[in-house]
Amino acid sequence: MEEITKKDLLILTGISYGQLYRWKRKGLIPEEWFIKRASFTGQETYFPKDLILDRIDKILELKDEVSLEELSEIINKKQSEKEITINDLKETNLFFNQEVFDLYEKETIGFNHVVLLKLMDNIYHIVEEKEELKNFYQFISKYAKDILNDYKEIYFITSNDKLTSIFVKDSNNLEYQVDDILKVNLKNLIDNIKLIVMV
Amino acid sequence: MANNLTVFADATIHGGTYNKVRVFGSADVLGDLTAQSMKVFGAAEYKGKCHIDTLKLYGACEFEEYVEVKYLNIKGACEFNDDVKVDLLKIYGAVEFNKTIFRCNEVKVYGQATVSNLEADYIYINGHVDCSEQLNGEKIEIATHQGSKIKEMVGTNITVKPNRKWFVHVKSNTSKEVEIDTIEGDEIYLENVVSKAVRGNKITIGPNCKIDLVEYHESCNIKDENGVKQVEKY
């Protein structure tokens, strides 16, 4: 993954050290994104470039509408009970493939199922047999709560038109030698959806 | 209405919900404890999670699990081995935090504290702090007369200077240096600081500083040129 130094990030986005660390303190930027490496001045901090730029854009966009405390509340709340209608969800432009809405049958949708649908949306292009997608969706919606709470990452592998998924709790010492692999970090996905849907 | 609990001698508490808890002797808390207020004058060891509104520790305490407190006042010696969430924290005694203290409104240290990560809106240090990871605050003030050692200090408004009150001044003429590896913030004022790198928007370097590198964005005011090796604008 491409990385960016802290100084470059501040120059690129125009934010200050104070803002960056305030957002970190409020939990809007996860601790794991601060990657520390030794340098001649002690240490230098790097960030995963795409993730951090995306998140900062979103915060800057929202901070005029919503206070920082409210944003922090939204992103740090464990489970949200709020249900929204499918039509509202369609208007958020969160989904690339409108077809995934066919998987969900009810009129209103809870937060967990929005995450699962978005997950389906992310893997939509790698699954050829759409029947398989449906089966997989039925499987994960059965265990939605456990999956979203307990697992950190999901890996998707497609070989011979078959979809294989691996649920990972701790990815630190995971090694793999497969090229066609799609990695989804659940926490990042959930946080991003929260910032779009819950605000 | 929950019960009150007072321990005079030696007791084992299996956790539960209480109104007021007082420990004069020695107590082992084995399960999760929820209480309105708790005072420990003797010794206590917590092996479960704690949710307490007002927690005052005058004796010796050890916490193994997550602690969530609104007001925490430490006058004895304590050790916390997991994350701590606290609104208002005052330290007069000696305390060791081995994990993160997060989403805190106000922290005041008059005694001695060993912390790893500390996140608070307002941090005031008038004692000694040993920080192995990061202090992160909206406003950080450090009075330097006891010396401190901090790995990384970040925030919006950072001030490090000796306490100007006259009686403190008489007591200790030689203000001790504060060692801070890196300082990053918007507005920074430093005195008596030894640091490798200082980065920020508006930086003022006062007397008695030894700083290897200053990187500033808007303005930089150095009162003692000898104390700074290198200055850069970004």
Interface residues (C-beta under 8 A of the other chain):
Chain A: K7 I11 S16 Y17 G18 Y21 R22 K24 R25 K26 G27 T41 G42 Q43
Chain B: F102 R103 E119 A120 D121 N136 G137 E138 V154 G155 T156 N157 D181 T182 E184 G185 D186 K196 A197 R199 G200 N201 D212 L213 E215 H217 Y234
